[in-house]
Amino acid sequence: MPNIPNALLQQYVKLTEFLGLALGPDYEVALHDLTDKNRSIIAIANKHISGREIGAPLTNVALSILMDKSYETQDYRLHYSGVSANGKQLRSCTMFIKQNGRLIGMLCINFDDSRYQAIVEQIMNLCHPDLFAKNLARPEMNGGAPSPSSPHRPETFRNSTEAVALDAIHHELERLGVSAERLTSDERLQIITALEESGIFLLKGSVKDVAAGLHCSQASVYRYLAQIKK
């Protein structure tokens, strides 16, 4: 158990354990302490869903929330998409934990409905042709999921800040249809701009990870960031 100096967050540690037991093994419950964004998870129940451990960093969605400051006018975010450790689609929700108006933590619930999807498919197959039932039970197979070129990303769960950064870089490279080895200066600037807007540089050490992922020097990344700020 990590040291948790904030008394309010200490109360949520036991709540995390309780919710994990009460909701059952299809629900992961994770508690984030925003004091250290690189090692934010201080409690987690049913961790097999995302594959994360205590000490894992903030996710791409959590970083974007910090950047857009939506927590200032909202108390929670409901029903957005995530992807489990084994690639299954999750339904995710996050409650913002505030103290005197300041965001200090996040309590996140990630629901894996794959067992229920399997039951739905079996039922639908009893009364519909196979292809129709498959599309009906899984609308993402029929155009419902974001394409790789979409700027909107589902939440992904990683155990290191390097993996979080590389995920974001891979998404931008795929969206632009380019490879890191053949990036132009303008393309690299475009990618670093997107990474800055997504909150990647809130993580300590992310400049080093981005430089490695984009095949450039750390000094170059800093120059691009200075150009963006101007």
C-alpha positions in Angstrom: 0.0 0.0 0.0 1.5 3.3 -1.0 1.8 6.2 1.4 -1.3 8.4 1.1 -0.9 11.7 3.0 -4.3 13.0 2.0 -7.0 11.9 4.5 -9.8 12.2 2.0 -8.2 9.9 -0.5 -7.5 7.4 2.3 -11.2 6.9 2.7 -11.6 6.1 -1.0 -9.1 3.2 -0.7 -11.5 1.1 1.3 -14.4 2.2 -1.0 -12.4 0.9 -4.0 -12.0 -2.5 -2.4 -15.7 -2.5 -1.4 -17.0 -1.6 -4.9 -14.8 -4.2 -6.5 -16.3 -6.9 -4.3 -19.9 -5.6 -4.5 -20.0 -5.1 -8.3 -18.1 -8.3 -9.1 -15.2 -9.5 -11.3 -16.5 -7.7 -14.5 -15.9 -4.3 -12.9 -12.5 -2.8 -12.4 -12.3 0.0 -9.8 -9.2 2.2 -9.8 -8.3 5.1 -7.5 -5.9 7.8 -8.8 -4.0 10.2 -6.6 -3.1 13.2 -8.8 -0.1 14.1 -6.6 2.1 11.9 -8.9 0.7 11.5 -12.4 3.4 9.0 -13.3 2.4 6.7 -10.5 -1.2 7.8 -9.8 -2.9 4.5 -9.0 -3.0 4.0 -5.2 -5.7 1.3 -5.1 -7.2 -1.0 -7.7 -9.8 -3.8 -7.5 -10.2 -6.5 -10.2 -7.0 -5.4 -11.9 -7.2 -8.4 -14.4 -9.4 -6.3 -16.6 -6.8 -3.6 -17.5 -3.7 -5.5 -16.4 -2.5 -2.5 -14.3 -0.9 -2.5 -10.9 -0.6 0.0 -8.0 1.8 2.7 -9.3 0.5 2.7 -12.9 0.3 6.2 -14.5 -2.7 8.2 -15.6 -4.5 7.1 -18.8 -4.8 9.1 -22.0 -8.4 10.1 -21.0 -7.4 11.2 -17.5 -4.7 13.4 -19.0 -7.1 14.9 -21.5 -9.5 15.7 -18.6 -6.7 17.6 -16.8 -6.0 19.5 -20.0 -9.6 20.5 -20.9 -10.4 21.2 -17.2 -13.9 19.6 -17.6 -13.7 18.7 -13.9 -14.2 22.3 -13.0 -17.8 22.2 -14.2 -18.6 18.5 -13.8 -18.4 16.0 -11.0 -18.1 12.9 -13.1 -17.8 11.6 -16.7 -20.0 8.7 -17.7 -20.1 5.9 -20.3 -17.1 6.5 -22.5 -15.2 3.7 -24.3 -12.1 1.9 -23.0 -10.1 -1.1 -24.2 -9.1 -3.9 -21.8 -5.7 -5.6 -21.4 -6.8 -8.3 -23.9 -8.5 -5.9 -26.4 -12.1 -6.1 -25.2 -14.2 -3.0 -25.3 -15.1 -1.5 -21.9 -17.6 1.0 -20.6 -15.9 3.5 -18.4 -16.9 6.1 -15.8 -14.9 8.5 -13.7 -15.8 10.5 -10.6 -13.7 13.6 -9.8 -12.6 13.8 -6.2 -12.2 17.4 -5.2 -11.1 19.1 -2.0 -12.0 22.7 -1.5 -12.7 22.9 -5.2 -9.3 21.5 -6.2 -9.1 18.1 -8.1 -7.0 15.7 -6.0 -8.1 12.3 -7.4 -10.2 10.2 -9.6 -12.3 7.1 -8.9 -12.7 5.1 -12.1 -15.0 2.1 -12.9 -14.3 0.1 -16.1 -17.0 -2.5 -17.0 -16.2 -5.5 -19.2 -19.5 -6.7 -20.7 -18.0 -9.4 -23.0 -19.6 -12.2 -21.0 -23.0 -10.6 -21.6 -22.3 -9.9 -25.2 -21.7 -13.6 -25.7 -25.1 -14.4 -24.2 -26.8 -11.8 -26.4 -25.2 -13.3 -29.5 -26.4 -16.8 -28.6 -29.9 -15.5 -28.1 -29.9 -13.5 -31.3 -28.6 -16.4 -33.3 -31.7 -18.4 -32.3 -34.0 -16.1 -34.3 -31.8 -14.3 -36.9 -29.4 -15.3 -39.7 -25.8 -15.4 -38.4 -24.5 -12.3 -40.2 -27.5 -10.2 -39.2 -27.2 -11.3 -35.6 -23.5 -10.6 -35.5 -24.0 -7.0 -36.7 -26.9 -6.4 -34.4 -25.1 -7.7 -31.3 -21.9 -5.9 -32.1 -22.7 -2.6 -33.8 -19.0 -1.6 -33.7 -18.5 -4.3 -36.5 -21.0 -2.3 -38.6 -19.4 1.1 -38.5 -20.1 1.9 -34.8 -16.5 2.2 -33.6 -14.0 5.0 -34.3 -11.7 4.4 -37.3 -8.0 4.5 -36.8 -8.0 7.9 -38.5 -10.4 9.4 -36.0 -8.9 12.0 -33.5 -11.1 10.5 -30.7 -9.5 7.6 -28.8 -10.9 5.1 -26.4 -9.2 4.9 -23.0 -6.2 2.7 -22.9 -4.6 1.3 -19.8 -0.8 1.0 -19.3 1.6 0.3 -16.5 4.3 2.7 -17.5 4.5 6.3 -18.7 6.6 5.2 -21.6 3.8 3.0 -22.8 1.3 5.8 -22.4 3.5 8.1 -24.6 4.2 5.4 -27.2 0.4 4.7 -27.5 -0.3 8.3 -28.2 2.5 8.5 -30.7 1.4 5.4 -32.5 -2.2 6.8 -32.7 -1.0 10.1 -34.3 1.3 8.3 -36.8 -1.5 6.0 -37.8 -3.9 8.9 -38.1 -1.5 10.8 -40.4 -0.6 7.6 -42.3 3.1 8.1 -41.8 6.1 6.3 -40.2 8.4 7.8 -37.6 11.4 7.1 -39.8 10.1 9.4 -42.6 8.5 12.3 -40.7 8.9 15.8 -42.2 9.5 18.7 -39.8 5.9 19.9 -40.3 4.5 16.4 -39.6 6.6 16.1 -36.5 5.4 19.5 -35.3 1.8 18.4 -36.0 2.3 15.3 -33.9 3.9 17.0 -31.0 1.2 19.6 -31.1 -1.4 16.9 -30.7 0.6 15.2 -27.9 0.8 18.5 -26.1 -2.9 19.1 -26.4 -3.6 15.6 -25.1 -1.6 16.1 -21.9 1.2 13.7 -22.6 3.8 16.3 -21.4 2.1 16.4 -18.0 4.0 13.1 -17.3 7.5 13.4 -16.1 10.1 12.0 -18.6 7.6 12.1 -21.5 10.0 14.3 -23.6 12.5 11.5 -23.6 9.9 9.0 -24.6 8.5 11.2 -27.3 11.9 11.9 -28.7 12.6 8.2 -28.9 9.3 7.4 -30.5 9.6 10.2 -33.1 13.3 9.4 -33.9 14.6 12.9 -32.9 16.5 14.5 -30.1 15.1 15.7 -26.8 16.3 19.2 -27.7 14.2 19.0 -30.9 11.1 18.2 -28.9 11.8 21.2 -26.6 12.2 23.4 -29.7 8.9 22.2 -31.1 7.2 22.8 -27.8 8.6 26.3 -27.6 7.3 26.9 -31.1 3.9 25.7 -30.2 3.7 28.0 -27.2 4.6 31.0 -29.3 
